[in-house]
Amino acid sequence: MPFSKLPSLLGDALSERGYTAPTPVQAAVLENEADGRDLIVSAQTGSGKTVAFGLAMATDLLGPDGRMPPPAGPLALVIAPTRELALQVSREFIWLYGKADARIATCVGGMDAAKERRALGQGAQIIVGTPGRLRDHLERGALDLSALRAVVLDEADEMLDMGFREDLEEILDATPSERRTLLFSATMPKPI
């Protein structure tokens, strides 16, 4: 099976969803050369990029048994430009990482911020959110990014176009310098 390099729990989740082979973008992030490296990936909508970045960070998140360690703090942060995209990413990660005992918190504008703070306080290994809401939780002390191992900027080009540069800088400044950074975007303008 082309996903044989993955922990069995992720492979099982992919099989249950009907995946028999990785898409080109998924295959690229699973190459040995990509292991542990920061990545800049240009991939069109519908190419399987959400699953691709989920797979790319698996080695940073999962223990030797293929499971998520107990939730002591966020290990991964996915930043998306819109609420709709963040919710879509969360839904994909719930099935992809569900068997690995992952707790996922979604932090987006227009939703109940107090409920999000409770979810953060109860411990989640993966946080998915929009820049403004993540910055708000960070400034209120509800979001601790000090143990982060991976950050994904999904649709990085859109976030810069939408004026989220300051929010992104503040969020990224609160993360460890040795964490992995994965930029996924349909286009790659120079500012990225």
Beta strands, then each sheet from edge to edge (+ up, - down):
strand 1: 39-42
strand 2: 76-79
strand 3: 104-107
strand 4: 126-129
strand 5: 150-154
strand 6: 180-185
sheet 1: 1+ 6+ 5+ 2+ 4+ 3+
end
